[in-house]
Amino acid sequence: MTQDDLLALLDRGLRAITSADRAPLAPESDLHSAGIDSLQLLELVTWTEQELDVRLPDEQLYHVTDVGELCDLISAELAQRTAS
């Protein structure tokens, strides 16, 4: 799954959990500046885990500050799942 695919997925997830209009996400988008609060991030992560059938490690999520880092974390978990 490419970063563009993940960005589209995350955009779709945000639309599913919020009704607010927002600019499309970019890898360099800071999560809080993009209007994603901690509860919305948790909901987005849960939604993404269900959509992709992956589990994102909580310890690593604490260090995610922008959309690119979240995409990298998702990509790493998908790669690890594929390698198993």
C-alpha positions in Angstrom: 0.0 0.0 0.0 1.5 3.3 -1.1 1.6 6.5 1.0 -1.0 8.0 -1.3 -3.3 5.0 -0.6 -2.8 5.4 3.1 -3.5 9.2 2.9 -6.7 8.4 1.0 -7.6 5.8 3.6 -7.0 8.2 6.5 -9.0 10.9 4.8 -11.9 8.4 4.4 -11.5 7.5 8.0 -11.7 11.1 9.2 -14.8 11.7 7.2 -16.3 8.5 8.8 -15.7 9.7 12.3 -16.1 13.5 12.0 -18.4 15.7 10.0 -16.1 18.6 9.9 -14.8 19.8 6.5 -11.0 19.8 6.5 -8.2 20.1 3.9 -6.9 16.8 2.5 -4.2 15.3 4.7 -0.6 15.6 3.6 2.4 13.6 5.0 3.8 16.7 6.6 0.5 17.7 8.2 0.8 18.0 12.0 -2.1 16.0 13.5 -3.1 18.7 15.9 -2.8 21.5 13.4 -4.9 19.4 11.0 -7.6 19.6 13.7 -7.3 16.0 14.9 -7.6 15.9 18.7 -6.5 12.9 20.8 -9.9 11.3 20.9 -10.3 11.6 17.1 -6.8 10.2 16.7 -7.8 7.2 18.8 -11.0 6.7 16.8 -9.0 7.1 13.5 -6.5 4.5 14.6 -9.2 2.1 15.7 -11.0 2.6 12.4 -7.8 2.0 10.4 -6.9 -1.1 12.4 -10.4 -2.5 11.6 -10.2 -1.6 7.9 -6.7 -3.1 7.4 -6.9 -5.9 10.0 -3.7 -4.7 11.7 -2.8 -3.7 15.3 -0.8 -0.6 15.7 1.4 -0.7 18.9 0.3 1.8 21.5 3.9 2.5 22.5 4.7 3.7 19.0 1.5 5.7 18.6 2.5 8.0 21.5 5.4 9.3 19.4 3.4 10.0 16.3 3.0 13.7 15.7 2.3 14.0 12.0 0.4 12.2 9.2 3.6 10.9 7.6 4.7 9.2 10.8 1.3 7.6 11.1 1.5 6.4 7.5 5.0 5.0 8.2 3.8 3.1 11.3 0.9 1.6 9.4 3.2 0.7 6.5 5.6 -1.0 8.9 2.8 -3.0 10.5 1.4 -4.1 7.1 4.9 -5.1 6.0 5.4 -7.1 9.2 2.1 -8.8 8.7 2.9 -9.7 5.2 6.4 -11.1 6.2 4.8 -13.4 8.9 
